[in-house]
Amino acid sequence: MRAFVAAVQRDLPEVAIDRRDEEVAAFGEQACRGLAAGKKAPAVVREFRAQGVSGPQAKRLFALASNTMCP
């Protein structure tokens, strides 16, 4: 979780700026849960977008979660 939060703070500061670490980590947890449930990347990205994250940011959030949090 720490690696994901740090990566978001570094690569997507505009996403992290008004969110607590726990809120940022929730994006990663959401991505991992989605993948574990068999969801594809576009479905998880749409979920992020529904939470007010822009398309490019949502794609990057998914990539960061996949690389740092998800088994």
Secondary structure by P-SEA (a helix, b strand, c coil): caaaaaaaaaccccccccccaaaaaaaaaaaaaaaaacccaaaaaaaaaaacccaaaaaaaaaaaaacccc
